[in-house]
Structures are given as structure tokens and as C-alpha cells.
């Protein structure tokens, strides 16, 4: 089994994180006029007390990223952990990086006293859905979205 190292993300990791998020289908900002602004958003995210950003490394190469927010839900006394982004480079999938990121996220959520965890995955990402099921996650909801910007399309169209 490949050794996967999970560690907190730092400001210096922005190029790898930006590239991985683009691979997930987020807007491509690396090498564009928006890169500096996107990096500032990443740095602000790292500074928040209610967030965690993790990287998975194999052979000292960043191969995966997971971020998690602790959010308050009405009528719950404890926070819920929410994972907005979990991505492993396509070339590195199946080597344990995703499982290692989820395991670390769960450990941190339990340490924080969260009542549960949630994430969303695009409806067409069937391979990811099978991965989450293997990792003990349940398909419990349906997600809806509405774009409010002509310049941003979300979720991205399926890759065929």
C-alpha cells in the first residue's frame, strides 16, 4: 500500500490547491488575472477559526485536497462538519489519498464535537459516489443549485 501523508495546507500550497480545484471542476484561476484574488480567498480561508484545509501527499507530491467547515445548524447544539471540496488528482486516484483525507477530516470533526458530517458531490460523479459509499457515507439528500451569475456556471457540466 502506498504511504499517504496528510497535513494541514499552508499559504505556500496555493498553486497545488488551485490546480486540484480546477481538476475538480472549479473555475480555472491559475495563470489568469484572477489568480491573485483567488489566492487571497484561500489565505483568508486558512485564517478562519471554523475551517480546516488538508493536503494528501505521496512521495512528497501533493495529490489531494480536502477542506472542511464547522457550521452551526438551527436546532442542533453542536456543529456539523461540512466538506465543500474533496479532490484527488485523477492520475493518483485509487492509492488511498481520498480515504486518508476523509479519515483525518472525520478525526478532526470528532475532536471538535461535531454531531455529523456532510458533503455534496455532483450527480454525474458516479465513481466518487461509489468511493463515499465504500468509506461508510450514506446518500441522504438531493442537492439543488441556481446560478446567479452569467460568468460562473455551477456545477460544471459532466466530462464525457
C-alpha positions in Angstrom: 0.0 0.0 0.0 1.2 3.5 -0.9 2.1 5.7 2.1 -0.1 8.7 2.1 0.8 11.7 4.3 -2.0 14.1 5.3 -1.0 17.5 6.6 -2.6 21.0 7.0 -2.4 23.2 4.0 -0.3 26.4 4.1 -0.2 29.5 2.1 2.7 28.0 0.0 0.4 25.3 -1.1 -1.8 27.6 -3.1 -0.5 26.6 -6.6 -1.2 22.9 -5.9 -4.6 23.6 -4.3 -5.6 25.9 -7.2 -4.7 23.2 -9.8 -6.5 20.5 -7.9 -9.7 22.6 -7.5 -9.6 23.2 -11.3 -9.4 19.5 -11.8 -12.5 19.1 -9.6 -14.3 21.5 -12.0 -14.0 24.7 -10.1 -13.2 27.8 -12.2 -9.6 27.8 -13.6 -7.8 30.7 -12.0 -4.2 29.6 -12.1 -2.3 31.7 -14.7 -5.2 34.1 -15.1 -5.8 37.7 -13.9 -8.0 36.2 -11.1 -5.2 34.1 -9.6 -4.1 36.7 -7.0 -7.7 37.3 -5.8 -8.3 33.6 -5.6 -5.1 33.1 -3.6 -6.3 35.9 -1.2 -9.6 34.0 -0.7 -7.6 30.8 0.0 -5.4 32.6 2.6 -8.5 34.1 4.3 -10.0 30.6 4.4 -6.9 29.3 6.1 -7.1 32.0 8.7 -10.7 31.3 9.7 -11.2 29.5 13.1 -14.1 27.5 11.7 -12.3 25.8 8.8 -9.7 23.2 8.1 -7.7 22.6 4.9 -5.8 19.4 4.4 -3.4 18.1 1.8 -2.6 14.5 0.9 1.0 13.8 -0.3 2.5 10.7 -1.9 6.3 10.7 -2.3 6.4 14.4 -1.2 4.0 15.3 -4.1 0.6 17.0 -3.3 -2.0 14.6 -4.8 -5.2 15.6 -2.9 -7.0 18.3 -1.1 -9.9 18.5 1.3 -11.4 21.5 3.1 -13.9 21.4 5.9 -16.1 23.9 7.7 -17.7 23.7 11.1 -21.2 25.1 10.6 -24.0 25.7 13.0 -27.4 24.4 12.1 -30.6 25.6 13.7 -31.9 23.3 16.4 -28.6 21.5 16.8 -26.4 22.2 19.8 -23.2 21.1 18.2 -21.6 22.0 14.9 -21.8 19.9 11.7 -18.7 19.4 9.7 -19.2 20.1 6.0 -16.7 19.3 3.3 -17.1 21.7 0.4 -14.2 20.2 -1.6 -12.5 16.9 -1.8 -10.3 16.1 -4.8 -7.6 13.7 -5.6 -5.6 14.1 -8.8 -7.1 11.8 -11.4 -3.7 10.2 -12.0 -3.4 9.4 -8.3 -6.9 8.0 -7.6 -7.1 4.6 -6.1 -3.9 4.9 -4.0 -5.6 5.8 -0.7 -5.3 9.6 -0.7 -9.0 10.2 -0.6 -9.6 7.7 2.2 -6.7 9.3 4.2 -8.2 12.8 3.7 -11.7 11.7 4.8 -10.3 9.8 7.8 -8.4 12.8 9.0 -11.4 15.1 8.4 -13.5 12.7 10.5 -11.0 12.6 13.3 -10.9 16.4 13.4 -14.7 16.6 13.3 -15.0 14.2 16.2 -12.4 16.1 18.2 -14.4 19.3 17.6 -17.5 17.5 19.0 -19.5 17.7 15.7 -22.8 15.8 15.6 -22.2 14.7 12.0 -20.5 15.3 8.6 -21.9 16.1 5.2 -20.6 16.8 1.7 -22.0 17.3 -1.8 -20.9 15.6 -5.0 -22.0 16.4 -8.5 -24.7 14.0 -9.7 -22.6 12.7 -12.6 -19.6 11.8 -10.4 -20.6 8.2 -10.0 -17.1 7.0 -9.3 -16.9 9.4 -6.4 -20.3 8.3 -5.1 -19.1 4.7 -5.0 -16.0 5.8 -3.1 -18.0 7.6 -0.5 -20.3 4.6 0.0 -17.2 2.3 0.4 -16.0 4.8 3.1 -19.2 4.4 5.0 -21.1 7.5 3.9 -24.8 7.4 3.1 -26.6 9.0 0.2 -29.1 11.0 2.2 -30.0 14.1 0.3 -30.6 15.7 -3.0 -28.8 19.0 -3.8 -30.2 21.9 -5.9 -28.4 24.9 -7.1 -29.2 28.0 -9.1 -26.6 30.2 -10.8 -26.9 33.9 -10.1 -24.0 34.9 -12.3 -23.7 34.8 -16.1 -20.0 34.4 -15.8 -20.0 31.4 -13.4 -21.6 28.1 -14.2 -22.0 25.6 -11.3 -21.9 22.7 -11.1 -19.6 22.1 -14.1 -21.0 20.1 -16.9 -20.1 16.4 -16.9 -16.9 15.4 -18.6 -17.8 12.8 -21.2 
